[in-house]
Amino acid sequence: MVGGAGYIGSIVVRTLLRRGFRVRVLDSLVYGASAIEEVLDHPRLDFMRGDCRNIQDMVAAMRGAGAVIHLAAIVGDPACDQDHKTAQEINYAATRMMIEIAKGEQVQRFIFASSCSVYGASEQVMDENSQVQPISLYADTKVDSEEALLAAANGSFHPTILRFATIFGLSPRPRFDLVVNVLTAKAMKEKVVTIYNGEQWRPFLHVADAAAAIVRVLGAPVALVGGQIYNVGDSRLNYTLTDVAAKLVKFFPNTRVEHMENADRRSYRVSFEKIKGHLGFTCSKSLEDGIHEIKAAFENGQISDYGAALYSNVKYLKQHGSPLQTDVLGSRVMAALAQKA
């Protein structure tokens, strides 16, 4: 697994270990090791600190692997906008390199974490056959990686694309740069939330359900999931931002909701019938579950300062700088692969 110490990956690692898998994790630990520290001594976990842009690191990580789960990325529009070059390298060029290494190491399964943000803005309910309309660098890099993976598919290389809905909920690596999480924190701590363009629709997905979808795909017949794109979520979790505010007020009745307008008019609803039909996948966690667990984390002292840089990708990268590529050969390879094929 590439990126196993992150928001989703730290849950996937624990799930796979509980199910008896041997797991090798490669992660550069940009945001530290705290999310996986408690499992580092597990007898079936092989942890490698390395860079997904480094050829030697990736060859060593994939050697003998039966499947690759690719979660490494600069995640989110603001974080990608901090440093376009690094975002292109990690989110796209490294994917192209991984494809070639995976084929060379005869790895058949390749599960890629994409995003429903590839749909951009639409009044229609988007499914996997809908035209993608990326309107950010982050979404662009996801579309480009998807295209590279699907173009590489053959009889011995079977990529699966998972387009995750807007994720929320608590993880061993907490994040408060996600809309439901940060609104919950503001409602609890400040008793006021600001909703921008409240009639915008978003599909939501609990981080534990995102991890469960990855594990479900990993356990499915390769003939069923190979070469497929799946929207990951549940139609019951398509909400407007005003709907989210209403749910927050039920938990925090003293919260004042302020409605404002801005230039971000993105709105989209997504169909999740394909993953439900193919794999029987539906979400086990509701929006209320996510709000409740974040509330509990504050109450029990697990989280205090939700504004800390560690809990925000863009804040952390602003404070500490982008993860730079230090390998000379790797830098040259990334520069070449960052150009669209």
SULKA-V267788 format. One record per pair of residues at least 6 apart in sequence whose ideal C-beta (glycine too) atoms are under 8 Angstrom apart, sorted by the first residue. I is the first residue (numbers start at 1). J is the second residue. D is the distance in whole Angstrom. If there is no record, write none. Layout:
i->[I,I]
j->[J,J]
d->[D,D]
//
This chain:
i->[1,1,1,1,1,1,1,1,1,1,1,2,2,2,2,2,2,2,2,2,2,2,3,3,3,3,3,3,3,3,3,4,4,4,4,4,4,4,4,4,4,4,5,5,5,5,5,5,5,5,5,6,6,6,6,6,6,6,7,7,7,7,7,7,7,8,8,8,8,8,8,8,8,8,9,9,9,9,9,10,10,10,10,10,11,11,11,11,11,11,12,12,12,12,12,13,13,13,13,13,14,14,15,15,15,16,16,16,17,17,17,17,17,19,20,21,22,22,23,23,23,24,24,24,24,24,24,25,25,25,25,25,26,26,26,26,26,26,26,26,27,27,27,27,27,27,28,28,28,28,28,28,29,30,30,31,31,31,31,32,33,34,34,35,35,35,36,36,38,39,40,48,48,48,50,50,50,50,51,51,51,51,51,51,52,52,52,52,52,53,53,53,53,53,53,53,53,53,53,53,54,54,54,55,55,55,55,55,55,56,58,58,58,58,59,59,59,62,62,62,62,62,62,63,64,65,65,66,66,66,67,67,67,67,67,67,68,68,68,68,68,68,69,69,69,69,70,70,70,70,70,70,71,72,72,73,73,73,73,74,74,74,74,74,74,74,74,74,74,74,75,75,76,76,76,76,77,77,77,77,77,78,78,78,79,79,79,79,79,79,80,80,80,80,80,80,81,81,81,82,82,82,82,83,83,84,85,86,86,86,86,87,87,87,88,88,88,89,89,89,90,91,91,91,91,92,92,92,92,92,92,93,93,93,93,93,93,94,94,95,95,95,95,96,96,96,96,97,97,97,98,99,99,99,99,99,99,102,102,103,103,103,106,107,108,108,108,108,109,109,109,109,109,110,110,110,110,110,111,111,111,111,111,111,112,112,112,112,112,112,112,113,113,113,114,114,114,114,114,114,114,114,115,115,115,115,115,116,116,116,116,116,116,116,116,116,116,117,117,117,117,117,118,118,118,118,118,118,118,118,119,119,119,119,119,119,120,120,120,120,120,120,120,121,121,121,121,121,121,122,122,122,122,123,124,124,125,125,125,126,126,126,126,126,127,127,127,127,127,128,128,128,128,128,132,132,134,134,134,135,144,146,146,148,149,149,150,150,150,150,151,152,153,153,153,158,158,158,158,159,159,160,160,160,160,160,160,160,161,161,161,162,162,162,162,162,163,163,163,163,163,164,164,164,164,164,165,165,165,165,165,165,165,165,165,165,166,166,166,166,166,166,166,167,167,167,167,167,167,168,168,168,168,168,168,168,168,168,168,169,169,169,169,169,169,169,169,169,169,170,170,170,170,170,171,171,174,174,174,174,175,175,175,175,176,176,176,176,176,176,177,177,177,177,177,179,179,179,180,180,180,180,180,181,181,182,183,183,183,183,183,184,184,184,184,184,184,185,185,185,186,186,186,187,187,187,187,187,187,188,188,188,188,189,189,191,191,191,191,192,192,192,192,193,193,193,193,193,193,194,194,194,195,195,195,195,195,195,195,195,196,196,196,196,196,197,197,197,197,197,197,198,198,198,198,198,199,199,199,199,200,200,200,200,200,201,201,201,201,201,201,202,202,202,202,202,202,203,203,203,203,203,203,203,203,204,204,204,204,204,205,205,205,205,205,206,206,206,206,206,206,208,208,209,209,209,209,209,209,210,212,212,213,213,213,213,216,216,217,217,217,220,220,224,224,225,225,228,230,230,230,230,231,231,231,231,231,232,232,232,233,233,233,234,234,234,234,235,235,235,236,236,237,237,237,238,238,239,242,244,245,247,247,247,248,248,248,249,249,250,251,251,251,251,272,272,275,276,294,296,297,298,298,303,309,309,309,309,309,310,325,325]
j->[9,12,13,16,23,24,25,26,68,69,71,26,27,52,58,61,68,69,70,71,72,98,9,26,27,52,70,71,72,73,113,10,12,13,23,25,26,27,36,47,69,71,25,27,29,31,32,33,35,36,173,27,31,35,71,72,75,173,35,75,167,171,173,175,207,71,113,164,167,171,207,210,211,214,25,27,35,69,71,35,36,171,172,173,171,172,207,208,210,211,69,71,211,214,215,23,25,36,39,45,39,172,211,212,215,23,215,218,23,39,42,44,45,215,44,44,44,46,44,45,46,45,46,47,48,61,65,36,45,46,47,48,48,49,50,52,57,58,61,72,36,47,48,49,50,72,49,50,51,52,72,323,49,316,323,173,310,313,316,310,40,172,173,171,172,173,47,172,172,45,47,57,60,61,57,58,60,61,57,323,325,326,327,330,58,72,90,94,98,89,90,93,94,97,325,327,330,331,333,334,325,327,330,97,101,327,329,330,333,327,94,97,98,101,101,104,105,68,98,101,102,105,107,105,105,105,107,107,108,109,107,108,109,110,111,218,98,102,107,109,110,111,111,113,214,218,95,98,110,111,112,113,113,90,94,90,91,113,141,80,82,83,86,87,90,91,138,313,317,322,138,313,138,177,313,314,117,136,137,138,139,177,313,314,87,138,177,313,314,317,87,91,136,137,138,141,87,136,137,314,317,318,322,317,322,137,338,322,323,324,325,137,138,141,137,141,338,325,334,338,323,138,141,142,145,141,144,145,148,337,338,333,334,335,336,337,338,334,337,112,145,148,149,145,148,337,341,333,334,337,110,110,148,149,152,157,159,110,157,152,156,157,156,157,156,157,158,222,158,160,218,222,226,149,157,158,159,160,159,160,162,214,217,218,145,146,149,159,160,161,162,162,164,214,142,145,146,161,162,163,164,229,138,139,142,163,164,126,163,164,165,166,203,231,233,268,270,134,136,138,139,142,132,133,134,139,142,143,146,163,126,130,132,133,268,270,132,133,134,135,139,266,268,133,135,265,266,267,268,130,133,267,268,267,130,269,269,270,271,231,268,269,270,271,231,270,271,273,274,163,229,230,231,274,139,143,140,142,143,266,340,161,229,341,159,161,159,161,227,229,341,159,159,226,227,222,225,226,227,226,227,217,225,226,227,228,229,230,228,229,230,213,214,217,230,232,229,230,231,232,270,205,210,213,232,233,202,203,204,205,231,232,233,237,270,272,178,179,180,202,203,204,205,178,204,205,206,207,210,178,179,180,181,204,205,206,207,287,290,180,181,206,207,208,285,289,290,293,294,207,290,293,294,297,207,208,181,297,303,311,181,311,312,313,182,185,306,307,311,312,311,312,313,314,315,202,241,244,204,244,287,290,291,290,294,306,193,195,244,245,248,248,251,290,291,294,295,294,298,306,192,193,194,193,248,249,251,252,255,252,294,295,298,298,306,252,254,255,256,255,256,257,258,245,248,255,256,257,258,258,259,260,241,242,244,245,257,258,259,260,241,260,261,262,264,241,261,262,264,265,267,240,241,242,245,259,240,241,242,267,240,241,265,266,267,238,239,240,267,268,269,238,239,240,241,267,268,231,233,237,238,268,269,270,272,233,237,238,239,287,232,233,234,237,283,283,284,285,286,289,290,284,285,232,233,234,283,284,285,232,281,284,230,232,275,281,279,281,225,230,279,278,279,278,279,278,279,278,274,275,278,279,270,271,272,274,275,272,275,281,270,272,283,272,276,282,283,271,272,273,283,286,283,286,287,269,270,287,259,287,257,287,288,291,255,257,291,255,257,288,288,291,292,295,281,282,281,282,303,302,303,304,306,311,315,316,318,319,320,316,331,334]
d->[6,7,7,8,6,7,5,7,8,4,7,5,7,5,8,7,7,7,5,6,4,7,5,8,6,7,7,4,3,7,8,7,7,5,7,3,7,5,7,8,8,7,7,4,6,7,8,6,5,5,7,7,7,7,6,8,8,6,8,8,7,5,5,5,6,6,7,8,7,7,6,5,6,8,7,7,8,8,5,4,5,6,4,5,6,7,6,6,8,4,7,7,5,5,7,6,6,6,6,7,6,8,6,7,5,5,7,8,6,6,6,6,6,7,8,7,5,7,6,5,7,8,4,8,7,6,7,7,7,7,5,7,5,8,5,7,6,7,4,8,8,8,8,7,8,7,7,7,5,7,8,6,6,8,5,6,6,8,6,7,7,7,7,7,4,4,7,7,8,6,6,7,7,6,3,8,7,7,6,7,7,8,7,7,6,4,6,4,7,5,6,7,5,7,5,7,5,8,8,5,8,5,5,7,7,8,7,6,6,8,8,7,6,5,6,8,7,6,8,5,6,5,6,6,8,7,5,7,7,7,7,7,4,7,7,6,7,6,6,7,5,7,5,8,6,7,7,6,7,7,5,6,5,6,7,6,5,7,8,5,8,8,6,5,5,6,8,7,8,8,7,6,6,6,5,7,8,4,7,5,8,8,8,4,8,8,8,4,5,6,4,7,7,5,4,7,8,8,6,6,5,6,7,7,4,6,8,4,7,7,8,6,7,6,8,6,5,6,4,6,8,7,4,7,7,5,5,5,8,8,6,8,5,8,8,4,4,7,8,7,4,6,7,8,5,4,7,6,8,6,8,7,6,6,5,8,8,6,7,7,8,5,7,8,6,7,6,6,6,7,7,6,8,7,7,7,4,7,8,5,7,6,6,7,6,7,6,6,7,5,7,6,6,8,5,7,6,5,6,5,7,8,7,7,5,6,6,8,5,7,5,7,6,6,7,7,5,7,7,7,5,7,4,8,5,5,5,5,7,6,4,6,6,6,5,7,7,3,6,5,7,7,7,7,7,6,5,6,6,7,7,7,5,7,7,8,5,7,5,8,6,7,5,7,7,8,4,7,7,8,5,7,6,6,8,5,5,7,5,7,6,5,7,7,4,7,6,7,7,8,8,7,6,7,5,5,7,3,6,7,7,5,5,7,8,6,8,7,7,4,7,6,7,7,6,5,7,7,5,6,8,6,5,8,5,7,8,4,6,4,7,6,3,7,6,8,7,7,8,5,6,5,7,6,8,5,7,5,6,6,7,4,6,6,7,6,7,7,5,8,7,4,4,6,7,7,4,7,8,7,7,5,6,6,5,8,8,7,6,5,6,6,7,7,5,6,4,7,4,6,7,4,6,6,7,7,7,7,7,6,7,6,7,7,6,7,5,8,6,7,6,6,8,8,5,5,7,7,7,4,7,5,8,5,5,8,7,4,4,6,8,6,6,7,7,7,5,5,7,7,5,8,7,6,6,6,8,6,7,5,8,6,5,6,8,5,6,7,5,7,7,5,7,5,7,7,6,6,6,6,8,6,5,4,7,5,6,8,6,7,6,5,7,6,4,6,7,6,5,6,5,8,6,8,7,8,7,8,5,6,5,7,6,4,8,7,4,8,6,6,6,5,7,7,7,6,8,3,8,7,5,7,6,8,8,8,4,6,5,6,8,7,8,5,7,6,5,5,5,7,7,8,6,6,8,7,8,7,6,4,7,8,5,7,5,7,6,7,6,8,6,5,7,5,8,5,4,7,6,8,7,8,6,7,6,5,7,7,8,7,5,6,6,6,6,8,6,5,7,8,8,5,7,6,8,8,5,6,8,8,5,8,8,8,4,5,8,5,8,6,5,6]
//
